[in-house]
């Protein structure tokens, strides 16, 4: 396609180093578009840059790639564990099941209007945008003291009930739950089961919100009462929990490790490329992260 630039000749430079260089380099200063941003190769063809010797390029690329490989490995596990939980639950449902209102599995505690008069310090105020994209420049922080039930900690289940409806596992540091988000607190059921069963009916809630949408679709608490979910029997849940409970904990550890590794990579990337940090020092940081 004519909107993509690609390199045919790296002139003896390491390919992975070149990838990381472009990943870390802001080329917006060379924008040649008037309406839509555009990079004209003629604008950068003669821009001089400093690059280290090939052996150091390879060392930098190998260090960063080790982090990326570990991140990808964890992400695969993060994708597989919920699929395994769903498969085990579905297999159990084929033997025997009962249907209960979604509201009976957990307390759905709505957050508060905590972005107003934010201090810019303290804990993150979790908005729907933060659930979908992670923290960014617009993320709000506040020093407020809020009720325990409106506080999210690693391992908690959150559900957005307005706008973009979804079910989420919170893996970041302790944070404040904003309005339009439920903190889902299991009532006598394992967290892995509550998450899976709410996710199993989230499309029903999404359809309800879409039908009600004027400016921003949402569901009401009554929909949690009127929407039923299928559950295995109590005995089957206890048996499943012996296997799936530890997997649920492993899922949280993997999610937290991804956050840690991404943060480390993003710190090391500009430091290595600028020469402010040498490869042996970065390698030690990576080894400590993997320990």
Phi and psi in degrees as a GROMACS rama.xvg file:
@    title "Ramachandran Plot"
@    xaxis  label "Phi"
@    yaxis  label "Psi"
@TYPE xy
-87.901  8.78662  UNK-2
-109.369  16.4483  UNK-3
-124.283  133.334  UNK-4
-103.147  141.134  UNK-5
-140.45  155.455  UNK-6
-98.8444  128.286  UNK-7
-98.7983  -24.5558  UNK-8
-139.71  117.915  UNK-9
-93.7628  4.0483  UNK-10
51.8915  44.509  UNK-11
84.928  1.92269  UNK-12
-88.1269  157.645  UNK-13
-74.1389  132.667  UNK-14
-63.7795  -44.3858  UNK-15
-68.2383  -33.6753  UNK-16
-63.0714  -43.2835  UNK-17
-60.3022  -40.2671  UNK-18
-59.2626  -48.6328  UNK-19
-67.899  -32.0185  UNK-20
-63.0691  -47.4089  UNK-21
-67.4172  -32.5639  UNK-22
-63.4703  -35.3516  UNK-23
-94.7767  -9.50855  UNK-24
-99.737  128.613  UNK-25
-87.0429  112.853  UNK-26
-102.772  13.535  UNK-27
-63.8874  -22.7965  UNK-28
-66.3757  -17.7208  UNK-29
-101.298  16.8375  UNK-30
-59.7461  127.322  UNK-31
-112.928  4.98697  UNK-32
-86.7415  149.238  UNK-33
-94.3957  -42.3781  UNK-34
-104.293  -50.1  UNK-35
-108.309  134.188  UNK-36
-55.9444  139.285  UNK-37
-150.143  140.734  UNK-38
-110.749  115.897  UNK-39
-93.8172  122.056  UNK-40
-61.3087  -26.1798  UNK-41
-67.2372  -23.3747  UNK-42
-74.8362  -24.7617  UNK-43
-113.202  -1.31583  UNK-44
-60.0507  -32.0987  UNK-45
-114.023  18.4453  UNK-46
-78.4519  123.545  UNK-47
-84.3277  135.503  UNK-48
-132.908  155.72  UNK-49
-92.8593  128.462  UNK-50
-128.295  144.131  UNK-51
-76.2038  169.692  UNK-52
-57.8644  159.531  UNK-53
-55.8001  -42.7315  UNK-54
-61.7452  -37.4705  UNK-55
-74.4603  -36.2383  UNK-56
-55.7901  -45.8154  UNK-57
-64.7565  -37.9533  UNK-58
-65.7965  -42.8166  UNK-59
-62.4388  -47.0581  UNK-60
-62.8022  -41.3835  UNK-61
-65.022  -39.1425  UNK-62
-64.6667  -47.2861  UNK-63
-69.155  -36.2654  UNK-64
-66.6471  -33.5905  UNK-65
-60.9692  -40.245  UNK-66
-65.6719  -45.3941  UNK-67
-62.9008  -38.1961  UNK-68
-63.9953  -41.8869  UNK-69
-67.8036  -38.5995  UNK-70
-60.9256  -46.4848  UNK-71
-63.8938  -37.9166  UNK-72
-62.4379  -44.7102  UNK-73
-65.3106  -39.0412  UNK-74
-64.3424  -35.4187  UNK-75
-63.8511  -42.1898  UNK-76
-65.281  -39.8274  UNK-77
-61.9878  -33.5867  UNK-78
-77.2805  -32.6317  UNK-79
-79.4502  -37.4545  UNK-80
-61.7786  -48.304  UNK-81
-60.6336  -34.0172  UNK-82
-65.0382  -39.6769  UNK-83
-66.4916  -42.9327  UNK-84
-58.9354  -46.1563  UNK-85
-60.7804  -42.6203  UNK-86
-64.2733  -42.3283  UNK-87
-67.1522  -39.9949  UNK-88
-65.3644  -45.7006  UNK-89
-61.0402  -39.9178  UNK-90
-62.9735  -38.3345  UNK-91
-69.7989  -35.7001  UNK-92
-65.9016  -28.2425  UNK-93
-67.1888  -24.9792  UNK-94
-82.8746  -46.9758  UNK-95
-166.596  144.433  UNK-96
-152.665  165.375  UNK-97
-137.216  152.275  UNK-98
-111.488  133.032  UNK-99
-135.192  156.319  UNK-100
-63.3154  144.071  UNK-101
-55.8392  -34.9162  UNK-102
-66.4471  -18.6032  UNK-103
-80.8964  -14.148  UNK-104
-82.3006  -23.9195  UNK-105
-160.749  164.482  UNK-106
-89.8409  127.75  UNK-107
-102.764  95.4257  UNK-108
-96.8037  118.196  UNK-109
-74.5025  142.278  UNK-110
-72.1515  -171.339  UNK-111
-122.538  175.686  UNK-112
-84.5406  80.29  UNK-113
-105.135  7.11973  UNK-114
-89.2004  -16.8778  UNK-115
-67.7376  136.899  UNK-116
54.7012  36.7611  UNK-117
-62.819  143.2  UNK-118
-85.3941  -18.8853  UNK-119
85.5291  -2.67778  UNK-120
-129.555  174.469  UNK-121
89.6112  -146.522  UNK-122
-86.3001  151.668  UNK-123
-64.4248  140.654  UNK-124
-97.1036  113.045  UNK-125
-78.1037  114.818  UNK-126
-105.594  170.3  UNK-127
-60.7347  -37.4803  UNK-128
-60.6956  -36.554  UNK-129
-70.2047  -33.5649  UNK-130
-66.531  -39.4253  UNK-131
-81.2153  -35.3021  UNK-132
-122.208  -4.86607  UNK-133
82.6544  170.337  UNK-134
-64.9177  145.999  UNK-135
-148.515  -166.867  UNK-136
-58.3929  -28.8178  UNK-137
-92.0272  -0.882709  UNK-138
-61.6013  138.929  UNK-139
-100.042  140.374  UNK-140
-125.235  142.747  UNK-141
-146.278  148.132  UNK-142
-92.6133  12.6811  UNK-143
-62.2032  146.801  UNK-144
-92.6744  125.356  UNK-145
-124.783  160.705  UNK-146
-56.9924  150.907  UNK-147
-54.8284  -40.4195  UNK-148
-71.897  -11.056  UNK-149
-106.614  18.9501  UNK-150
-111.735  129.126  UNK-151
-101.047  133.849  UNK-152
-125.136  161.995  UNK-153
-52.6281  130.31  UNK-154
100.36  -11.9375  UNK-155
-72.6698  155.239  UNK-156
-102.394  132.537  UNK-157
-124.214  148.491  UNK-158
-136.989  123.854  UNK-159
-83.3819  130.514  UNK-160
-114.655  6.8129  UNK-161
-139.833  143.949  UNK-162
73.1747  -106.294  UNK-163
-93.6203  98.8191  UNK-164
-81.2564  134.956  UNK-165
-167.556  168.157  UNK-166
-116.964  135.823  UNK-167
-136.338  150.867  UNK-168
-102.744  125.478  UNK-169
-87.9829  125.147  UNK-170
-122.363  -5.69823  UNK-171
-84.8523  -175.627  UNK-172
-63.3366  164.951  UNK-173
-49.6575  135.523  UNK-174
-146.567  171.975  UNK-175
-102.506  133.183  UNK-176
-88.3555  119.81  UNK-177
-82.6782  169.809  UNK-178
-62.7953  159.856  UNK-179
74.3901  9.01109  UNK-180
-130.45  128.921  UNK-181
-88.4534  135.783  UNK-182
-88.2845  120.282  UNK-183
-95.4648  108.388  UNK-184
-106.429  108.486  UNK-185
-54.2427  140.381  UNK-186
-113.675  82.6387  UNK-187
84.3722  1.78382  UNK-188
-116.828  151.185  UNK-189
-63.3817  147.464  UNK-190
-60.276  -38.1379  UNK-191
-62.1799  -35.2907  UNK-192
-73.6228  -41.9506  UNK-193
-61.505  -45.9986  UNK-194
-60.0027  -48.1132  UNK-195
-63.6384  -41.6149  UNK-196
-73.7005  -35.4907  UNK-197
-68.1839  -40.7426  UNK-198
-64.6654  -30.9819  UNK-199
-66.0731  -25.0017  UNK-200
-113.487  8.98382  UNK-201
-62.0007  -30.4347  UNK-202
-64.7891  -31.0578  UNK-203
-64.6972  -45.6493  UNK-204
-64.3181  -38.5294  UNK-205
-63.4823  -39.5816  UNK-206
-66.8463  -39.4109  UNK-207
-62.1815  -45.9104  UNK-208
-63.5197  -38.4329  UNK-209
-64.533  -40.4738  UNK-210
-68.0222  -28.6805  UNK-211
-91.7114  -3.46699  UNK-212
-67.2602  128.136  UNK-213
-115.816  -62.0704  UNK-214
-108.183  -45.277  UNK-215
-144.761  114.493  UNK-216
-68.1325  152.65  UNK-217
-157.897  170.319  UNK-218
-112.812  165.227  UNK-219
-113.595  164.564  UNK-220
-58.7446  -32.1237  UNK-221
-59.946  -27.1636  UNK-222
-70.941  -25.6893  UNK-223
-70.4991  -30.0963  UNK-224
-78.6383  -35.4133  UNK-225
-89.0515  -11.4558  UNK-226
-96.5025  120.587  UNK-227
-99.6149  147.319  UNK-228
-122.612  149.562  UNK-229
-88.1177  133.444  UNK-230
-125.927  146.452  UNK-231
-66.5082  168.003  UNK-232
-67.6049  164.684  UNK-233
-59.1192  -42.9761  UNK-234
-63.3147  -41.2878  UNK-235
-65.9858  -38.2764  UNK-236
-62.1704  -44.1024  UNK-237
-60.9357  -41.1505  UNK-238
-67.7437  -42.5754  UNK-239
-64.4717  -35.4397  UNK-240
-63.5155  -28.5294  UNK-241
-61.2772  -34.283  UNK-242
-94.1374  -42.5944  UNK-243
-85.1693  -24.9977  UNK-244
-58.7242  -52.3289  UNK-245
-61.9342  -34.7726  UNK-246
-64.4143  -38.7128  UNK-247
-61.7234  -40.2853  UNK-248
-66.825  -38.3879  UNK-249
-65.0252  -34.4384  UNK-250
-60.4667  -44.7019  UNK-251
-63.1344  -42.8869  UNK-252
-61.4401  -40.1079  UNK-253
-65.5366  -41.8468  UNK-254
-64.6795  -40.7019  UNK-255
-67.4886  -37.5675  UNK-256
-66.5094  -38.5256  UNK-257
-59.8233  -45.158  UNK-258
-59.4269  -42.0069  UNK-259
-66.412  -44.2584  UNK-260
-69.8832  -38.9702  UNK-261
-63.0274  -42.3693  UNK-262
-62.8623  -43.1639  UNK-263
-63.8549  -44.723  UNK-264
-60.2044  -42.928  UNK-265
-68.0263  -26.9909  UNK-266
-77.6196  -43.5972  UNK-267
-70.5072  -34.4442  UNK-268
-54.2461  -57.2628  UNK-269
-69.3425  -30.1889  UNK-270
-68.4949  -40.8328  UNK-271
-69.4147  -43.5821  UNK-272
-67.6852  -30.4646  UNK-273
-82.8864  -14.276  UNK-274
87.2494  -0.432815  UNK-275
-69.6524  -22.2198  UNK-276
-127.039  134.368  UNK-277
-94.3122  160.652  UNK-278
-57.5251  -46.3069  UNK-279
-57.6786  -38.1434  UNK-280
-67.0346  -41.4481  UNK-281
-65.4839  -39.677  UNK-282
-61.2378  -38.046  UNK-283
-65.1995  -39.3076  UNK-284
-64.0229  -39.6142  UNK-285
-68.0122  -42.0448  UNK-286
-60.3134  -40.0376  UNK-287
-66.3955  -36.5848  UNK-288
-66.0387  -34.0696  UNK-289
-84.021  -13.3658  UNK-290
